[in-house]
Amino acid sequence: MQSPRPLSRSLPRLLACCLLFSLSACSSLAPRDPLHIDLVGLEPLPGEGLEMRFAVKLRIQNPNEGAIDYNGVALQLDINKQPLASGVSSQGGRVPRFGETVISVPVSISAYSVMRQAWGVSGFKPGQDLPYALRGKLAGGLFGTMRFSDSGTLNWPAPASAPMQP
């Protein structure tokens, strides 16, 4: 029967294997360019009670060397620095390398959010900019989640001018 190796002789080999494994794992975490997200559509959905629901359609462009697989989507839309709509979906799919895809995420707008937004914009003047922020993520496992965001301003519309009286 062969005697077991002393720990002092096998420890360096074990440490070398662990080091090589951790270095190869880190190489798969190469930095990625951010995704480019565009809002391309809104479709009404049936709601419950006083809530409003919409299917938000997003075009996701992937400017990276590798495809992005995802198995869930989360989305939040803020208007005038206040939350307006949020939604999640367990849908999965793939955004091809240097490609794009359109996904649909159901979002809810509560009656409270609508009242808060109405109160917030009540002091806005025609032509004033209204800031918005869109944040979300494509879930892809422990190290595959890709976060995205977009922000800008919407122009508060001027009231329609009254027809001239003769």
ChimeraX attribute file (.defattr): number of C-alpha atoms within 10 A of each C-alpha:
attribute: neighborCount
match mode: 1-to-1
recipient: residues
	/A:1	3
	/A:2	4
	/A:3	5
	/A:4	6
	/A:5	8
	/A:6	8
	/A:7	9
	/A:8	8
	/A:9	9
	/A:10	10
	/A:11	11
	/A:12	11
	/A:13	11
	/A:14	11
	/A:15	11
	/A:16	11
	/A:17	12
	/A:18	12
	/A:19	12
	/A:20	11
	/A:21	11
	/A:22	11
	/A:23	11
	/A:24	11
	/A:25	11
	/A:26	10
	/A:27	9
	/A:28	9
	/A:29	10
	/A:30	8
	/A:31	8
	/A:32	12
	/A:33	10
	/A:34	14
	/A:35	18
	/A:36	15
	/A:37	19
	/A:38	15
	/A:39	13
	/A:40	12
	/A:41	13
	/A:42	16
	/A:43	11
	/A:44	12
	/A:45	12
	/A:46	9
	/A:47	13
	/A:48	9
	/A:49	8
	/A:50	11
	/A:51	14
	/A:52	17
	/A:53	21
	/A:54	20
	/A:55	17
	/A:56	18
	/A:57	17
	/A:58	18
	/A:59	16
	/A:60	18
	/A:61	19
	/A:62	22
	/A:63	18
	/A:64	17
	/A:65	12
	/A:66	13
	/A:67	15
	/A:68	20
	/A:69	18
	/A:70	20
	/A:71	16
	/A:72	18
	/A:73	23
	/A:74	18
	/A:75	21
	/A:76	18
	/A:77	21
	/A:78	17
	/A:79	20
	/A:80	16
	/A:81	13
	/A:82	15
	/A:83	18
	/A:84	21
	/A:85	21
	/A:86	20
	/A:87	19
	/A:88	16
	/A:89	15
	/A:90	12
	/A:91	14
	/A:92	14
	/A:93	14
	/A:94	13
	/A:95	21
	/A:96	17
	/A:97	14
	/A:98	12
	/A:99	16
	/A:100	18
	/A:101	13
	/A:102	15
	/A:103	17
	/A:104	18
	/A:105	20
	/A:106	21
	/A:107	24
	/A:108	20
	/A:109	19
	/A:110	19
	/A:111	14
	/A:112	12
	/A:113	16
	/A:114	17
	/A:115	10
	/A:116	14
	/A:117	18
	/A:118	11
	/A:119	11
	/A:120	14
	/A:121	13
	/A:122	8
	/A:123	8
	/A:124	13
	/A:125	12
	/A:126	11
	/A:127	12
	/A:128	13
	/A:129	15
	/A:130	15
	/A:131	16
	/A:132	18
	/A:133	17
	/A:134	20
	/A:135	16
	/A:136	19
	/A:137	17
	/A:138	23
	/A:139	21
	/A:140	17
	/A:141	12
	/A:142	6
	/A:143	9
	/A:144	14
	/A:145	17
	/A:146	18
	/A:147	15
	/A:148	16
	/A:149	17
	/A:150	14
	/A:151	13
	/A:152	11
	/A:153	13
	/A:154	14
	/A:155	11
	/A:156	15
	/A:157	12
	/A:158	10
	/A:159	9
	/A:160	6
	/A:161	6
	/A:162	6
	/A:163	6
	/A:164	5
	/A:165	4
	/A:166	3
